[in-house]
Amino acid sequence: MKFITFFFLLAIILIVNGLAANAGTVLNNSHDRRPLTDTIIKLDSLRDKKLLKGKKSGSITPLRNGKPVSSLPANDTTKKNKGGIQSEIKATAEDSTHSDREHQINYFYGKARVTYEDFELDADYIRVDEKNHVVFARGSIDPRTHQYTRRPIMKQKNDKPVASDSLFFNYQTKKVKIYNPASEQEGNFISGGQAKKLNDDEVAYRNVIFSTCDLPYPDTHFGIVITRGIGEKKRIISGPAYLEIEGVPLPLGIPFGFFPKPDTRTSGVILPTFGEDNTLGFYLKGLGYYIGLSDYVDLTTTGSIYSKGSYELSSTARYLKRYKYTGNVTLSFGSHNYGLEGDPATKDAHIYWSHVQDANANPGSTFSASVDAGTSGFFRNTPSASNYNVNSIAQSSLRSSIAYGKTWAGTPFNLSIGISHSQDIARKTVNIELPTIAFGMSSINPFDSKNRVGEQKWYQKITVSYNLVGTNKLSDIPEDQLFKSETLSKRLQNGFQHTIPVSLGLNVFKYFQFNNSINYTERWYFQSINERFERGSIAGSNQLIVDTIPGFKRAGEYSISTGLSTKLYATINFKHGNLKAIRHVATPSISFSYRPDFSDPSFGYYRTAVSSATVPYPYTYQKYSIFQNGVYGGPSAGKQAGLNFSVDNTIEAKVKAKSTDTSGTDRKITILQGLSFSTFYNFAADSMKLSDISFSGHTAIFNQKLSISFSGVFSPYVTKVSDSISNNQIVKTSRYINRYAWQDGKFPTLTGVNISMGGSLNSTKATPGNAALNTIATMNPTQTQRLALVNSDPNAYVDFNVPWNISLNYSFSYQNYLNTKTTSNTLQVSGDVNLTQKWKIQYTTTYDIKAAKFASATSFSIYRDLHCWDLAFQWIPFGVYKMYNVTLKVKASILQDLKLSKKSDYNPQSSFY
């Protein structure tokens, strides 16, 4: 039943789209349809005996009305219209020409070309009959390959070029008769049969194939055979038509058809696809309607319905104003019943909006929008919305932003206003900022003179900048409470933050860079907090109460820093071998920073909550910041006065040029880049003055094909382990003590390290890092949404021009906190490979080396290019999202809904969360 339904839809859709697209090619009805030979015009044995015997060299004598005209240029003939207007027939040939003056026939051999008014014709052989006003053209058989080549190609007015086996053109009546035409008409192709152009507005056709296959007959794989028909400017009248595949006619057809053919955007029905879902039942998917509202806006609305009561709705509006902006909006809603019959349905909604403004539309101002928001279960419960892309289905967050920016020319000032949204799908919480305002002033030199001559004095190098940010924010709001009134009244946070950095950079002692800075930050809030213990609280069961106090409060803090940095160079030269030198560049820096203790009671930013003393329990207390719930936090507690130490290292090698390098320039290879160490010593701390020592680095090996990054932390302190008893068991506890490890002759303890390696290789180039080709497996949700608007089939990303591609990413993590140690060790592999020029396999998987198992998101895809069709097989063999999907579809973009699909879907009620 599915097979018959498929071909019935194929017949209808191909006729509607193909006939509506054809604007000017129509065919004759004088011959029965049969396999046509290469040269379908049988030459006359008397008139064309010279041609049949062989080509004759010579030149054309210019003719006018059958008489020689010596004044005309060579290879030109001129015809006089009844109205007295002179029109030239211009003809040329690359091989040779011959003129039969007796019969007024001119012959052109080898890459011949004829033009007449708006008519152009190219072919291997052209014959111009001056007496009957007829031009004949055909191709030729290649003596080596025995293939019919150099077919005639005709173009008239603004019509698209038409190739054929042979044709007749009457340059007096402008009628054309074509045998085995081959022409493209807006995604559809005409092939085979005969066509005859009656006038500028009508074309007759007979036994032609309308198809999305661009191969000429008889290589066309499939199509609709239209036996007879007439095409006019705004309508097409068709006689009997039937479906044919691989030259085999099928008993599926229509007796006649009458189709309007408007030359403007037209609204119409979008045909659905049929199928079966393992959980939801039989479905009718993608039924909808397209409305072309104007040349600038259109609307596409589709819906799906399932036999067990579920349904989906989606509406997409696209808009465009050239040189101004472009964008699209998609609203989706789904109601699915994955439980037992009678259980309440799971309802999900999603909105996607993308708006891009042309950079030249409004100089000095910008506007952009990227909205991706919805219920947490939308992609999980509606996998068709993401084309069953595992990365989209398993995504853990959604983010949105709408921003307006303004800059004032000739001034350092700029303004931006935005709205942002972030959504944690796993926790089902939402964060919203509406709006966020940022006003800034870029760095200026307030003490520098506009008319200064010569170098800047030291005080003229002082720079000042200013930044103001403000926001209204809702944090960690459950989805079901987002739009409740009490959420806005009680959970809304707001505030402003001013930042003024002042800096000065000088070169001292020729080799040192001296940097100084003062940073002042002030925060404005319209509410603060007060903490207190509930009356009657006792130690061990104290009830802390937090009150929100309305009213304006300000908090200011500042810090001062100054430092020196320089560069040290060391080079080792080698006299033998390909290695010529190794250079080490070290960039040490030391700086002093100071920040007072803003938790001191004199500032008023911190308070202490004290419980009532109850015998025999003592009182308890807790220090807190009255701004700790503010959107920008509060001033930092604890005095800081210390030294920052850091050193950055780069190691490079110079290698002799390869023998194949004609320039002879030595090559520089980076051995180690960005190997840095840093720490901080706080003189103001009473203990543990030295902070942890952090390090990081990056390198690339194998000719920059494999990228390696690493980072870690060392603790300089000794760990003291002690035993305690809990539940009648000895439990080891650990803590750091104020003693350095090297005092006991030990190396600092490695408390954490992260190592990642990655590279991408393909048949054309190799890219270090995590860069990979765009594939179905690597698309992010935004790419998936945009692709769905352009083409409902994600397999459009499959590129057979890249024979193979592989991306490898390895990550290792080690954490050692006191007596707790954890590790992770994973390898991610993705890529694709062409088994043949028409077969491609894509794959993606993650292997947990520690657990010795593959991740649930392992997937495979197999693609087969069937020229006019695509065959795709997607398979997730195991895990939560275990499924398979087989799709056979037409390549033509206007027939994307014409496909057969068989799926075995996963159960969305199971999840990673």
C-alpha positions in Angstrom: 0.0 0.0 0.0 2.9 2.4 0.9 4.5 1.6 -2.5 1.4 2.5 -4.5 0.7 5.6 -2.4 4.3 6.8 -2.9 4.1 6.6 -6.7 0.7 8.1 -6.8 2.0 11.1 -4.9 5.1 11.1 -7.2 2.9 11.4 -10.3 0.8 14.2 -8.9 3.6 16.2 -7.4 5.9 15.9 -10.4 3.2 17.0 -12.8 2.1 20.0 -10.6 5.7 21.2 -10.0 7.1 20.3 -13.4 4.3 21.8 -15.4 4.0 24.9 -13.3 7.7 25.5 -13.8 7.7 25.1 -17.5 7.4 28.6 -19.1 8.2 28.1 -22.7 9.0 24.6 -24.0 6.3 22.7 -25.7 6.3 19.6 -27.9 4.8 18.3 -31.1 2.3 15.4 -31.4 3.2 14.1 -34.9 5.2 11.0 -33.9 4.7 8.0 -31.6 7.1 7.7 -28.7 9.9 5.3 -29.4 13.6 5.0 -28.6 15.2 7.7 -30.8 18.5 7.2 -32.6 21.3 9.7 -32.4 20.5 11.3 -35.7 16.7 11.2 -36.0 16.4 13.2 -39.2 16.9 11.1 -42.3 18.8 13.2 -44.9 17.4 13.5 -48.4 19.5 11.3 -50.8 19.3 13.9 -53.7 19.4 17.3 -52.0 21.9 16.2 -49.4 24.0 13.8 -51.5 27.1 15.9 -51.1 26.7 15.9 -47.4 26.2 12.1 -47.4 29.3 11.6 -49.4 31.5 13.8 -47.2 32.2 17.3 -46.2 33.4 19.7 -48.8 35.5 22.7 -48.1 34.7 26.0 -49.4 33.2 29.4 -48.5 29.7 30.7 -48.5 28.7 33.1 -51.1 26.5 35.7 -49.5 22.9 35.5 -50.7 19.9 37.8 -50.5 16.6 36.3 -51.7 18.5 33.5 -53.5 20.8 35.8 -55.4 24.5 36.6 -54.9 25.3 39.8 -53.0 29.0 40.7 -53.3 28.7 43.6 -50.9 27.8 41.4 -47.8 30.4 40.2 -45.4 31.5 36.6 -45.7 29.5 33.9 -43.9 26.5 36.3 -43.6 23.1 36.1 -45.3 20.4 38.8 -45.0 16.7 38.4 -45.1 14.3 41.2 -45.8 11.1 41.2 -43.8 7.8 42.2 -45.3 7.9 45.4 -43.4 11.1 46.4 -45.1 13.3 45.8 -42.0 16.6 44.1 -42.8 17.6 41.2 -40.5 20.9 39.3 -40.9 21.5 35.6 -40.5 25.0 35.4 -39.3 26.7 32.0 -39.6 30.2 30.7 -38.9 32.0 27.3 -38.7 35.3 26.2 -37.3 36.0 23.4 -39.8 34.6 24.3 -43.2 31.7 25.7 -45.1 30.0 24.9 -48.4 27.4 26.8 -50.5 25.0 25.1 -52.9 24.0 28.1 -55.0 21.6 26.1 -57.2 19.4 25.1 -54.3 20.2 28.1 -52.1 21.5 25.9 -49.3 24.5 26.7 -47.1 26.4 24.0 -45.1 28.5 24.6 -41.9 30.7 21.9 -40.4 32.5 21.7 -37.0 31.4 24.0 -34.1 29.0 25.8 -36.3 27.0 28.8 -35.0 24.0 30.6 -36.4 22.4 33.8 -35.0 19.3 35.5 -36.3 17.7 38.4 -34.3 17.1 36.9 -30.8 17.8 33.3 -32.0 21.1 31.6 -31.3 22.1 28.1 -32.3 25.3 26.1 -31.8 25.9 22.6 -33.2 28.5 20.4 -35.0 26.5 20.6 -38.3 24.1 23.3 -39.4 22.3 23.6 -42.7 20.7 26.9 -43.8 18.0 26.6 -46.5 17.5 30.1 -47.9 14.7 29.1 -50.2 12.5 27.5 -47.6 13.7 29.8 -44.7 14.7 26.7 -42.6 17.7 26.0 -40.4 18.5 22.4 -39.6 21.1 21.4 -37.0 22.4 18.1 -35.6 25.4 16.7 -33.7 27.9 14.1 -34.9 29.2 10.6 -33.9 32.7 10.7 -32.4 34.8 8.2 -34.5 36.8 7.2 -31.4 34.1 6.8 -28.8 31.2 6.2 -31.1 29.2 8.6 -28.9 26.8 11.2 -30.2 28.4 14.5 -29.4 28.2 18.3 -30.1 24.4 18.2 -30.0 22.6 21.4 -31.0 22.0 24.0 -28.3 19.4 26.6 -29.0 18.5 29.8 -27.1 15.7 32.2 -28.0 15.0 35.5 -26.3 15.1 35.1 -22.5 14.3 31.4 -22.6 16.7 28.9 -21.0 19.0 27.0 -23.4 17.6 23.8 -24.9 19.8 20.9 -26.0 18.5 18.3 -28.5 19.6 15.6 -30.9 18.4 17.7 -33.9 16.0 20.5 -34.7 14.4 22.6 -37.4 14.0 26.4 -37.1 11.9 28.4 -39.5 13.4 31.9 -39.2 10.4 33.4 -41.1 7.6 32.0 -38.9 9.9 31.6 -35.8 8.6 28.1 -35.3 11.0 25.4 -33.9 10.6 21.7 -34.1 12.9 19.8 -31.7 13.7 16.1 -31.4 14.8 14.7 -28.1 15.0 18.0 -26.3 16.8 18.4 -22.9 16.0 21.5 -21.0 15.9 22.5 -17.3 12.9 24.4 -15.9 13.3 25.5 -12.3 14.4 22.2 -10.9 12.6 20.0 -13.4 14.0 18.6 -16.6 12.4 18.0 -20.0 13.9 15.0 -21.8 13.0 12.9 -24.9 10.1 13.1 -27.2 9.4 16.0 -29.5 8.6 19.7 -29.0 7.3 22.3 -31.3 7.2 26.0 -30.5 4.1 27.4 -32.2 4.6 31.1 -31.3 6.0 33.2 -28.4 3.2 32.1 -26.1 2.4 28.5 -27.0 4.4 25.3 -27.2 3.1 21.9 -28.1 4.7 18.7 -26.8 4.4 15.0 -27.3 5.8 12.0 -25.4 8.3 14.0 -23.3 9.5 13.1 -19.8 9.1 15.6 -17.0 11.6 14.6 -14.3 13.9 15.9 -11.5 16.7 13.9 -13.1 19.1 16.1 -15.1 20.4 13.3 -17.3 19.1 13.4 -20.9 16.9 10.7 -22.3 17.4 7.7 -22.4 19.5 7.9 -19.2 16.7 9.6 -17.3 15.9 7.3 -14.3 12.3 8.2 -13.8 9.6 10.8 -14.6 6.2 11.6 -15.8 5.6 10.9 -19.5 3.3 13.5 -20.9 1.8 12.2 -24.2 0.2 15.4 -25.4 -0.1 18.9 -24.2 -0.2 22.6 -24.8 1.6 25.1 -22.7 0.6 28.8 -22.6 2.0 31.8 -20.7 -0.3 31.4 -17.6 -1.7 27.9 -17.9 -0.9 24.4 -19.0 -3.4 22.0 -20.5 -2.1 18.4 -20.4 -3.5 15.3 -22.0 -2.8 11.7 -20.7 0.3 11.3 -18.5 1.7 8.3 -16.7 4.7 7.4 -14.5 7.8 5.7 -15.9 10.8 4.4 -13.9 13.9 3.0 -15.6 12.0 2.9 -18.9 9.2 0.8 -17.5 5.8 2.4 -17.6 3.7 2.0 -14.4 -0.1 1.9 -14.4 -0.3 5.2 -12.5 -1.5 8.2 -14.4 -4.1 10.9 -15.1 -6.3 11.3 -18.2 -5.8 15.1 -18.4 -4.8 18.1 -16.4 -5.4 21.9 -16.3 -2.9 23.8 -14.3 -2.6 27.6 -13.6 0.9 29.0 -14.0 1.1 32.4 -12.4 4.4 34.3 -12.7 4.3 35.5 -9.1 4.8 33.7 -5.7 1.8 31.4 -5.2 0.2 30.0 -2.1 -0.6 26.3 -2.0 -1.0 23.1 -0.1 2.1 21.2 1.3 1.6 17.5 0.8 2.2 15.2 3.9 4.2 12.1 4.3 2.8 8.8 5.7 4.4 6.4 8.1 4.3 4.6 11.4 5.8 5.4 14.8 6.4 2.5 17.2 4.8 4.5 20.1 2.5 7.1 18.7 1.0 4.9 15.9 0.4 5.7 12.2 0.9 9.3 11.3 0.2 11.9 8.6 3.2 14.2 8.9 4.0 17.6 7.4 0.5 18.5 6.0 0.4 22.2 5.7 -0.2 25.4 3.7 2.2 27.9 2.2 1.2 31.5 1.9 3.2 34.0 -0.1 2.1 37.2 1.6 4.3 39.4 -0.5 7.7 39.6 -2.1 9.2 40.2 1.4 7.2 37.9 3.7 5.9 34.4 3.5 4.4 32.0 6.0 4.6 28.2 6.1 2.3 26.3 8.5 2.5 22.5 8.9 1.0 20.0 11.2 1.3 16.3 12.0 -1.3 13.9 13.5 -0.9 10.5 15.0 -3.4 7.7 15.3 -3.1 7.5 19.1 -4.0 11.1 19.7 -0.8 13.0 19.5 -0.3 16.0 17.2 2.3 18.7 16.3 1.9 22.2 14.9 4.6 24.5 13.5 4.5 27.8 11.8 7.5 29.6 10.2 7.5 33.2 8.9 10.4 34.4 6.8 11.0 38.1 6.0 13.5 40.0 4.0 14.2 43.6 3.1 17.1 43.9 0.8 20.1 45.9 2.1 18.2 46.3 5.5 17.6 43.0 7.3 16.5 39.4 7.1 15.1 36.9 9.5 12.7 34.1 10.4 10.5 33.1 13.2 9.3 29.6 14.0 6.6 28.7 16.6 6.1 25.1 17.4 3.8 23.2 19.7 3.4 19.5 20.4 1.1 17.3 22.3 2.3 13.7 22.7 1.0 10.7 24.7 3.9 8.3 25.3 2.2 6.7 28.3 -0.8 4.5 28.6 -4.1 5.2 27.0 -6.0 7.8 29.0 -2.9 9.3 30.5 -2.6 13.1 30.2 -0.6 14.2 27.2 2.8 15.9 27.5 2.6 19.3 26.0 5.7 21.2 24.7 6.3 24.5 23.0 9.3 26.1 21.3 10.1 29.5 19.7 13.1 30.2 17.4 13.7 33.7 16.1 16.8 34.9 14.1 17.2 38.4 12.9 20.3 39.8 11.1 20.7 43.4 10.2 22.8 44.5 7.2 25.9 46.1 8.5 25.5 49.1 6.0 21.8 49.6 6.8 22.2 51.9 9.7 25.8 53.0 10.3 26.5 53.5 13.9 23.7 51.2 15.2 23.2 47.5 15.1 20.3 45.2 16.0 20.4 41.4 16.2 18.3 38.6 17.6 18.8 34.9 18.3 16.0 33.4 20.3 16.0 29.7 21.1 13.6 29.0 24.0 11.0 26.4 24.9 10.0 23.7 27.3 12.7 21.4 28.6 11.2 18.3 26.9 10.5 19.8 23.4 13.5 18.2 21.6 13.2 15.0 23.5 9.5 14.6 22.9 9.5 16.0 19.3 12.6 14.6 17.7 11.4 15.3 14.2 11.9 19.0 15.0 15.6 18.4 15.1 15.6 15.8 12.3 16.6 13.1 14.9 19.9 14.7 15.5 21.3 13.2 18.7 23.2 16.3 19.7 20.0 18.4 19.5 17.9 15.8 21.3 20.4 15.5 24.2 21.3 19.1 24.5 21.3 20.4 28.1 20.7 24.1 27.6 19.0 26.8 25.5 20.2 30.3 25.1 18.7 33.5 23.6 19.8 37.1 23.1 18.3 40.2 21.6 20.7 43.2 21.4 20.7 46.8 20.1 24.0 48.7 19.9 24.8 52.3 19.2 28.1 54.1 18.7 28.6 57.8 18.3 31.1 58.8 15.5 33.9 61.0 16.7 33.3 60.1 20.4 34.6 57.3 22.6 31.1 56.5 23.8 28.9 53.4 23.0 25.6 52.0 24.2 24.1 48.5 24.1 20.7 47.3 25.3 19.9 43.6 25.4 17.7 40.9 26.6 19.1 37.4 27.3 17.7 34.1 28.4 19.4 30.8 29.4 17.6 27.6 30.2 18.9 24.5 32.0 17.0 21.6 30.4 18.1 19.0 33.0 17.1 21.1 36.0 14.1 22.7 34.3 15.1 26.2 35.4 15.3 29.5 33.6 17.5 32.6 33.9 16.3 35.8 32.3 17.8 39.3 32.1 15.4 42.0 30.8 16.9 44.3 30.0 20.7 44.6 30.3 22.1 48.1 29.7 25.8 48.8 29.0 27.2 52.2 28.5 30.9 52.6 28.0 33.7 55.0 27.2 36.8 53.6 25.5 40.2 54.5 26.9 41.3 58.2 26.6 44.4 60.1 27.6 42.9 63.0 29.6 46.3 64.7 30.1 47.4 64.5 26.5 47.2 67.6 24.3 45.4 67.5 21.0 48.1 69.7 19.5 51.0 67.9 21.0 54.3 67.8 19.1 56.8 65.1 19.8 56.6 62.1 22.1 54.2 61.8 25.1 55.4 62.8 28.5 54.9 60.1 31.2 51.8 61.7 32.6 50.3 62.1 29.1 50.3 58.3 28.9 47.8 57.9 31.7 44.6 56.3 30.3 41.1 56.3 31.8 38.0 54.5 30.7 34.5 54.0 32.1 31.9 51.3 31.9 28.3 51.1 33.3 26.2 48.0 33.3 22.7 47.5 34.7 20.2 44.7 34.7 16.9 43.2 35.9 17.4 39.5 36.5 15.5 36.4 37.4 17.7 33.5 38.5 17.0 29.8 38.7 13.2 30.1 38.2 11.4 26.8 37.7 9.7 26.6 34.3 6.2 26.3 35.8 6.6 29.5 37.9 8.2 31.7 35.3 5.1 33.7 34.4 3.5 34.0 37.9 3.0 37.4 39.4 4.7 36.5 42.7 7.8 35.5 40.8 8.3 39.0 39.3 7.5 40.7 42.6 9.7 38.6 44.9 12.5 37.0 42.8 13.4 40.0 40.5 17.0 41.3 41.1 18.3 44.5 39.8 21.3 46.8 40.1 24.0 48.9 38.4 27.7 48.6 38.4 30.2 51.4 37.6 33.8 50.5 36.7 36.6 53.1 36.3 40.1 51.7 35.5 43.0 54.1 35.4 46.3 52.8 34.0 49.8 53.8 33.1 52.4 51.9 31.1 56.1 52.9 30.8 59.3 51.5 29.5 62.0 51.6 32.2 65.7 50.7 32.0 65.2 49.9 28.3 64.2 46.3 28.8 61.4 46.5 31.3 57.7 47.3 31.0 56.4 49.1 34.1 52.6 48.9 34.5 50.4 50.6 37.1 46.7 50.5 37.5 44.0 51.7 39.9 40.5 50.1 39.6 37.4 51.5 41.2 34.1 49.7 41.2 30.8 50.9 42.6 27.5 49.0 42.8 24.1 50.5 43.2 21.2 48.3 44.5 17.6 49.0 45.3 17.4 46.2 47.9 19.7 44.5 50.4 19.3 41.6 52.9 19.3 41.2 56.6 19.9 37.8 58.3 18.8 36.8 61.7 18.3 33.6 63.7 14.8 32.7 64.6 13.9 33.4 68.2 14.5 30.4 70.4 17.1 28.8 68.1 19.7 26.6 69.7 23.0 25.4 68.5 22.7 22.5 66.1 19.2 23.5 65.1 19.4 27.2 64.4 16.9 28.5 61.9 18.4 31.3 59.8 15.9 33.8 58.4 16.8 36.1 55.4 14.8 39.3 55.0 14.8 41.5 51.9 15.1 45.2 52.8 13.9 47.6 50.1 15.8 50.9 49.6 18.8 52.3 47.8 22.2 51.0 48.9 25.7 51.6 47.4 28.9 49.7 47.7 32.3 50.9 46.5 35.6 49.1 46.4 39.0 49.7 44.9 42.3 47.9 44.2 45.8 49.0 43.3 48.5 47.1 41.4 51.9 47.8 40.0 54.3 45.4 38.3 57.4 44.8 36.0 57.7 42.4 33.1 60.4 41.7 30.5 61.5 39.1 28.0 64.5 36.8 28.2 65.9 35.0 25.1 68.2 32.0 24.9 69.3 30.3 21.7 71.2 27.1 21.0 72.7 26.7 17.6 73.6 23.4 15.9 76.1 23.0 13.1 75.1 19.6 11.8 71.9 18.0 10.7 68.6 19.6 9.7 68.1 21.2 13.1 69.7 24.6 13.0 68.7 26.2 16.3 66.4 26.1 19.3 65.1 29.3 20.8 63.6 29.8 24.3 61.6 32.9 25.0 60.7 33.5 28.7 58.4 36.3 29.8 58.6 36.7 33.6 56.5 39.2 35.5 56.1 40.3 39.1 53.5 42.6 40.4 52.2 44.0 43.7 48.5 44.3 44.4 46.6 45.8 47.3 43.0 45.6 48.3 41.6 46.5 51.8 39.3 44.3 53.8 35.9 45.5 52.9 34.3 43.2 55.5 35.5 45.6 58.2 32.5 47.0 60.1 33.6 50.5 59.3 32.5 50.1 55.7 29.1 48.8 56.6 29.0 46.2 53.9 29.1 43.1 56.1 27.1 42.3 59.2 27.0 39.5 61.8 23.9 37.4 62.6 24.0 36.2 66.2 21.7 33.6 67.8 20.3 33.9 71.4 22.4 32.1 74.0 20.4 29.2 75.5 21.8 27.2 78.4 23.5 24.8 78.1 24.0 25.7 74.4 26.3 28.6 73.5 25.4 31.2 71.0 26.3 30.9 67.3 27.1 33.6 64.8 27.5 34.0 61.1 29.1 36.8 59.1 27.4 37.8 55.8 27.4 40.5 53.1 24.2 42.6 52.8 24.8 42.5 49.0 25.5 38.7 48.7 22.2 38.2 46.7 22.9 41.2 44.4 23.3 40.6 40.7 26.9 41.9 40.8 27.7 40.6 44.2 29.4 42.8 46.9 32.9 44.0 47.9 35.3 41.3 48.7 36.2 40.2 52.2 39.7 39.8 53.4 42.7 42.1 53.1 45.0 41.4 50.3 48.5 42.8 49.9 50.9 40.6 48.1 53.0 39.6 45.1 51.9 37.9 41.9 54.5 35.8 40.2 54.1 34.4 36.7 56.3 33.2 33.8 55.4 32.3 30.3 57.6 30.2 28.0 57.7 29.6 24.3 60.2 27.1 22.7 60.7 27.1 18.9 63.0 25.3 16.5 64.5 26.4 13.3 64.8 23.6 10.7 66.4 23.6 7.2 64.1 24.0 4.3 62.9 20.9 2.5 64.7 19.9 -0.6 61.5 20.5 -2.6 61.2 24.1 -1.3 62.7 26.3 -4.0 62.7 29.4 -1.8 65.2 27.9 0.6 63.6 29.6 3.6 64.2 27.9 6.9 61.1 26.6 8.7 60.1 27.6 12.2 58.4 24.9 14.3 56.7 25.7 17.6 57.7 23.0 20.1 55.9 24.4 23.2 53.7 27.4 23.3 52.2 29.2 26.3 53.8 27.1 29.1 53.0 29.3 32.0 53.3 29.1 35.8 51.7 31.5 38.3 51.0 31.9 42.0 50.3 34.7 44.5 51.8 35.4 48.0 49.5 37.3 50.3 51.5 39.1 53.1 48.3 40.2 54.8 47.0 36.6 55.4 47.6 35.1 58.9 48.4 31.7 57.4 48.4 29.8 54.1 49.9 32.9 52.5 51.0 31.2 49.3 48.3 30.3 46.8 48.2 27.2 44.7 50.6 27.0 41.8 48.8 26.7 38.5 50.3 25.8 35.1 49.0 25.5 31.5 50.5 24.9 28.1 49.8 24.1 24.5 51.6 22.5 21.6 50.9 20.9 18.2 52.8 17.9 16.8 52.9 15.8 13.6 53.2 18.9 11.4 50.6 20.8 13.4 48.0 18.0 12.8 47.6 17.0 16.5 46.8 19.7 19.1 47.7 19.1 22.7 46.5 21.3 25.7 47.1 20.8 29.3 46.5 22.5 32.6 46.8 21.7 36.3 47.3 22.9 39.9 49.9 22.1 42.5 49.3 22.6 46.3 52.4 23.7 48.1 51.2 22.6 51.5 51.6 19.4 53.5 48.5 17.2 53.9 47.8 15.9 57.4 45.9 12.7 57.6 44.1 11.7 60.8 41.8 8.9 61.8 38.3 9.2 63.3 35.6 6.8 64.2 32.2 6.9 62.6 29.5 4.2 62.8 32.0 1.9 64.5 34.4 2.3 61.5 37.7 4.1 61.2 37.4 7.0 58.7 40.5 8.8 57.4 40.2 12.6 57.2 42.7 15.0 55.6 43.4 18.7 55.8 46.1 21.1 54.7 48.4 22.5 57.4 50.5 25.7 57.3 53.7 24.0 56.2 55.3 23.8 52.8 55.9 20.4 51.2 59.5 21.3 50.2 60.3 21.9 53.9 59.9 18.1 54.3 61.9 17.5 51.1 58.7 16.7 49.0 57.4 18.1 45.8 54.1 20.0 45.9 51.1 17.8 45.6 49.3 17.6 42.2 45.7 18.4 43.0 44.3 18.4 39.5 45.4 18.0 35.9 43.5 18.2 32.6 44.9 16.9 29.3 43.1 17.2 25.9 44.3 16.2 22.5 42.5 16.7 19.2 42.9 16.8 15.5 41.0 16.6 12.3 42.3 14.9 9.2 40.7 14.7 5.7 41.7 14.1 2.2 42.4 17.8 1.5 43.9 19.3 4.7 44.5 18.8 8.4 43.3 21.2 11.0 44.7 21.2 14.6 42.4 21.4 17.5 38.8 20.4 17.6 37.9 21.9 14.3 35.9 19.4 12.2 33.9 19.5 9.0 30.2 20.3 9.3 28.3 17.1 9.4 25.0 15.9 10.8 26.7 14.7 13.9 28.5 17.9 14.6 25.7 20.4 14.0 24.7 22.5 16.9 21.0 23.3 17.6 21.2 26.7 15.9 22.6 25.1 12.7 19.9 22.5 12.8 17.2 25.1 13.0 18.6 27.1 10.2 19.1 24.1 8.0 15.5 23.0 8.6 14.3 26.4 7.3 16.4 26.0 4.1 15.9 22.3 3.5 13.9 19.9 5.5 16.4 17.2 4.8 19.6 17.4 7.0 21.4 15.1 4.6 22.1 18.2 2.5 25.2 18.5 4.6 26.7 15.3 3.2 29.6 16.2 0.9 30.8 13.5 -1.5 33.6 15.7 -2.7 35.5 15.0 0.5 36.6 11.3 0.3 37.3 10.9 3.9 37.4 12.8 7.2 38.2 11.8 10.7 38.2 13.9 13.9 39.8 12.5 17.1 39.4 14.1 20.6 41.0 12.6 23.7 40.5 14.0 27.2 41.9 13.0 30.6 41.1 14.5 33.9 42.6 13.8 37.4 41.4 15.4 40.6 43.0 14.9 44.0 41.4 16.8 46.8 42.8 15.7 50.2 41.8 12.0 50.4 39.4 12.0 47.4 40.7 11.1 44.0 38.7 10.9 40.8 39.7 10.4 37.1 38.0 10.4 33.7 39.4 9.1 30.5 37.4 9.4 27.2 38.0 9.3 23.5 35.6 10.8 20.9 35.8 9.8 17.3 33.7 11.2 14.5 34.0 11.5 10.7 33.0 10.0 7.4 34.5 8.0 4.5 33.5 7.4 0.9 33.4 3.7 0.3 32.9 4.5 -3.4 32.1 7.7 -5.3 28.4 7.1 -4.4 28.6 5.5 -0.9 29.5 7.4 2.2 29.5 6.3 5.9 29.4 8.8 8.8 30.1 7.9 12.3 30.4 9.4 15.8 31.0 7.8 19.1 32.5 8.4 22.5 34.4 5.7 24.3 34.8 5.8 28.1 38.2 4.1 28.6 37.9 3.9 32.3 34.4 2.3 32.2 35.4 0.3 29.0 32.1 1.1 27.2 30.7 3.2 24.4 28.5 6.2 25.1 24.8 6.1 24.4 25.1 8.7 21.7 27.0 6.4 19.3 25.5 6.7 15.8 26.2 5.6 12.3 24.8 7.0 9.0 25.1 5.5 5.5 24.3 7.6 2.4 23.9 6.4 -1.2 23.9 8.9 -4.0 21.3 7.7 -6.6 21.9 10.7 -8.8 18.3 12.0 -8.8 17.5 10.3 -5.5 19.2 9.9 -2.1 19.1 6.9 0.1 20.0 7.5 3.8 20.2 5.1 6.8 20.8 6.5 10.3 21.3 4.1 13.2 21.9 4.5 16.9 22.6 0.9 17.9 22.3 1.1 21.7 21.6 3.4 24.6 18.7 5.6 25.5 18.3 6.9 22.0 18.4 3.6 20.3 16.7 3.9 16.9 17.1 3.6 13.1 15.7 5.6 10.2 15.8 4.7 6.5 14.8 7.4 4.0 14.6 7.3 0.2 13.9 10.8 -1.3 14.1 13.0 -4.4 17.1 15.4 -4.5 15.2 18.2 -6.1 14.6 21.0 -3.6 11.0 21.6 -4.7 10.2 17.9 -4.0 11.7 17.5 -0.6 8.5 16.0 0.8 8.5 13.3 -1.8 10.1 10.4 0.1 9.7 7.0 1.7 10.7 6.7 5.3 10.9 3.8 7.8 11.7 4.5 11.4 12.2 2.8 14.7 12.0 5.6 17.2 13.3 5.7 20.8 11.2 6.1 23.9 11.5 9.8 24.8 10.3 9.2 28.4 13.8 7.8 29.1 16.5 10.4 29.4 20.0 11.0 30.5 18.8 13.4 33.3 
